[in-house]
């Protein structure tokens, strides 16, 4: 019988035997090694925290360590979270972009003939940030030792701040002076009336927005919930005109379901020219 707060996860081992793993439905703070799965060639020492991988098969040579994400039910490979090709301590963050549910988090010793695995079932929430840590103390062709391996939730989202004063593309009528972007136009009769902030899909060029429209000199800020697919997009700030717009663009990585904060200051805006500074775009977190 499954009690509230519990779950029974069924999975098939590599040898075809059906195994069952009991895990709590409440979100764990850290990986519980007592509920981990050691495959042949792998051992875990609960006293020292050592995960040991042995190459075993003739001709098998290790070359790296991976943290991978697999489907909780089918064990289908989904993504590589991190890779280490040399000894050392590694810490990082992982933002879960897939649907909320049970997943298998795999620490894998990558071999030339056969890989070795150390798995754990973990309940991941879409849009949540998780922190991982692991210390590779031995990495040879026949043996890999890992200590301090952990994955836990509740970490702060990385700032992911995009300042549109670096790696920016712009039209001929846009120039930079210090931290200010100046918009002008050489087209006769071309008049500015506003600044418009929107997104563009990189592959299709389709526009998302407008996110903001600025009609006068003032500071502007707000929030944007990204409901489109995760991927690479262009942030475009356009000096809107009656004939030929001038604009700046920069590429950013956006996550579906993530909330972002944006801001920019319009220094001046006339029919002949306009100027903007302090253009930023920050990841705030998932929508509550």
N, C-alpha and C positions, 0 to 999 in steps of 0.2 A: 504493500500500500504506500502511495506517495503522499506524504504529509505536506501541508502548506509550508512554503519556504524551502522545499526539497525538489529535486528532479532526478530522474533516472536517464542517463545518457547511454545509448547503445552504440558501439562502434565495432568494426571488424578489424582484427589484427592482421598483420601481414601473412600469417600462416593459415588464415581462413577461419580461425576460431572466433566465435562471437563473445565479446567481453562486455561487462556492464560497469559503469562508473557512477557512483552516487555523488552528487555535488549539490551545494546549496544554491537556491535560486536568488538569494540576496546577493547584491553586488559585492564581490570580495575586494578587500583593500590591496592585498598582495597575492601572488601565486601561492597556493597551498601545496607544498611539495609532496605531502602525504597523498594527494589525489593526482599525482603525476604518473605518466606512463613511460616506463623504460623499455625500449625495444632491444632485441638481441644486439650485443656489441656495445651496449650503453649501461652504465650503472650510476646510481646516485647515492651519496653518503650524507645522510641526514645530520650527522654530527658535525662534519666539516663544511657541508654545503658544496662538496665537489661533484660536478657532473663529468664523468670520464667516458670518452669514446675510444674504442679500439678498432683499428682498421680490419683485422681479422682475415678476410679473404685474400688469397694469393694475388699479388699485383695491385692490390687496392692501396691508394695513396691519398691521404687527406691534403687539402689545399686551402680550405677556408671554413668559417663558421657562419651560419645564417640564422636569423630569427625570421620565421615564416608564419603566415596566416593561412589556415585551412578551414574549410567548411566543417562545422561541428558534427553534422550528421554523416556526410559522405566522405569526409577527409579529402575532398578535392582541393588542390592547391589554388590559392587566391592571390597571394601577394608576398613579396619579400620585404620585410620591415627594415632589416639591417644586415650588413655583411662585414665580417672581419677577416682579413687575410694575413694578419700578423698578431703577435702577442700584444696585450695591453688591455686597459680598462676602457670600456665604452659606455657612455650614457647618452640617451636621446629621448625624443618624444615621438609619439605616434598618434595621429588624429584618425579616429575610426570613421570612414566615409561610407561604409556599407550599412545595411539595415541592422537594427538592434537584434541581438540573439546570441546563441551559443556558438563559439568558434574554438578551433583547436590551435593553440599557439605552440609552434614547434621550434626547438633549438636543434639545428641540424649540423652535423659534421659532414661536409661535402667531400665525397670520395671519387676517385677516378673510375672505380668499378662498382662500389656500393656505398650508399650514404647510410649514416647512423642517426637515430632520432631520439629526442627526449621531448615528449608532448605533455600539454596540460590543457584541460577544458576551461574556457574563460568566457564569462558573459560580458559582451561589449555593447555599449550604447552608441548609436549613430551620432556623430558630431562631438563625442567626448574625447578629451585628450588623455593619453596614457603615457607613463614614463617607463622606460626600460633601462636596465643596467646589467652588464655582465663583464667578467674579467677573465680573459683568455691568458692563462699562465704557461701553457705548453701547446705548441702547434707544430707538430712534426708530421711526417708522412704516415707514421703508424699509430700516433696517439695525439689526442687533444684533451686538455683539461680546462674546465671552466669553473670559476668560483663566483659567488655573489650574484648569481643569475636571478633576476626578479622583473616582474612586470606589475605595475600598480596604477590605479586610477587617481583622479583628483589633482593632477598637476595643472599648472597654469598653461594656458595656450601661449605658444610662441607669438611674439609681437607681430610678425609678418607685416611690418610697416613698409609701405611703398612711398617713397618721396619722389615726386615727379620732377626731380632736378638731376637725376642720374639715369643713364641709359635711355634717354628720351629721344623720340623721333618727332620731328615737327615740320610744318610747311615753311615755305620761303619767307612768309611774312611774320614769322615768330623768331625772336632773338632773346638772349639771356643777358641780364645785367645783374651780377651778384646773385642774390637769391630770388630775383624777380624775373618773370617771363613777360615780355612785351609783345603785344599783338598789333601789327599794322598791316596795311594793304596798299599795293601799288595799282590796283584795279580802279580806273576812274568810276566814280559814282558808287563805290562799294562802301556801305555804312554798317558799322557794328551796332547791335541793339541789345545783346545779352551774351552771357557765358553759359554754356550748357555742358553738364557732366553726364556721360553715359558709358555703357560698356559695349564692346563689339566681340562677337564670336570670331576667333582667329581664322578658322577654316572657311566658314560661310560668309563672314563679314556682316551677319545680321546684327542689328542694333538691339540692345536691351536698355530700356529707359525711355525718357530721360530720368536720371536719378536726381538731378538738381538743375534749376534754372536761376541764374543770378542776373537781376535787372539793373543793379546799381552798386556803387562802391560800398562794400561792407564785408564782414567775416561771415562765412557760411559753413555750417556743419550739420550732420545728420547721420542716419543709420540706413543700411541697405541689407535686406535679407536675400541671399543668393538661392533662388529656387531652381535654377537651371542645372545642368549636369556639372559635375566637378571637372576642372581642366584649366587650360590656359586661355585667358581673355585679354583684350586690350582695354585699359582705362583711357578714355578720350575726353579731353577738355577742349571744347570748341568755342572759338570766338564767332558767334553767329552773326551772319550778315545777310544782306538782301541779294548778293550776287555770288560771291566766292568766299566760303568760310576759311578761316585760318585755325589750326589746331595743333595740339601736342598729344602724343599717345605713348603709353608704356605698357609692357606685357606683365601680367600678374597671374599667380595660381589661385584659383578660387575653389572652395569646397561647397558642395550642395548642402543646404540646410544651415550654413554658417551665417552669422550676423557680422557685418562689417561697419566700421565707423569711418566716415569720410569728412574732410574739411579742406577749405581753401579760402584765401582772403583776396577779394577784388580790391585792388589799390585804387584804380580809376577806370572809368568806362565812358567814352565819348563816341560819337559817330566815326571819328577818324582813327582812334586807337583805344587800347585797353591794356591793363597789366594785372597780373595775378602772382601771388607768392604763397608759400606754406601749404603746398598741395600734398595731402597725405591720405592714405587708405590703410586701415588697421583691421585685423581680425579681432572681433570682440568675443565670440563664442557662439554656441548653438542657441537657437531660439527656445526660450522657456515656455 
